[in-house]
């Protein structure tokens, strides 16, 4: 979903109620999320999991008893289409893209996805704080099909850095650990999740994921369909925003995020 480098992939759709009502207590809402966007929302062992799933489940508890919310996985493209055609009430979490005219309201920002540069230990022996100056002559791994940040693309165009593609985070992390690339540009949470998955592989190598610089970032939101206007719409948006803001103030949201960035 979100800033020159994200495929904004995670989605949650809120099914519209089949009737109008002015009484919202116990209103049943279904939130759909991308089934294949680890670590943000994904299915593993038959369970719907991820950072956004955890955040939404926590927010859902705060919306009771006014709203009874269920989270279910869905393919991303289907979620977008349902939002556009009005068969879904809301989509979680697109970035703020004005060309999506079928979204007329966004929630408060829930999280900021960031693309960062990780480098191997040999490269990190020298301070690498300024991009692209401190990275001149280095080879930076990227994932196939991954939309790159403008800063990285410009550096590659000018020949300051060289880009080398691999199929996914796991493949690039293995190359990074083996010093077959100097650095690797990826979403921060996704790269850290992949590194944890490869823990056994790295156990005897001493490899540790080392972050050098942040390249870009984009806030993520719940986007609400312009074509779907249930009677509870204004009330739901206000209560969801209030729940997310409360989680930010008391540290609950930060605690959930920290679990995925360790």
WOTAGI-V132258 format. One record per run of one state. SS is the DSSP state (a for helix, b for strand, c for the rest). FROM is the first residue (numbers start at 1). TO is the last residue. If there is no record, write none. Layout:
SS/FROM/TO  SS/FROM/TO
//
This chain:
c/1/13  b/14/15  c/16/26  b/27/34  c/35/35  b/36/37  c/38/40  b/41/44  c/45/46  b/47/49  c/50/50  a/51/63  c/64/66  b/67/74  c/75/75  a/76/85  c/86/87  b/88/88  c/89/89  b/90/92  c/93/102  b/103/106  c/107/110  b/111/119  c/120/120  a/121/124  c/125/132  a/133/135  c/136/138  b/139/143  c/144/149  a/150/157  c/158/161  b/162/166  c/167/168  a/169/177  c/178/182  b/183/187  a/188/197  c/198/198  a/199/202  c/203/209  b/210/220  c/221/221  b/222/225  c/226/232  a/233/249  c/250/251  a/252/261  c/262/262
//
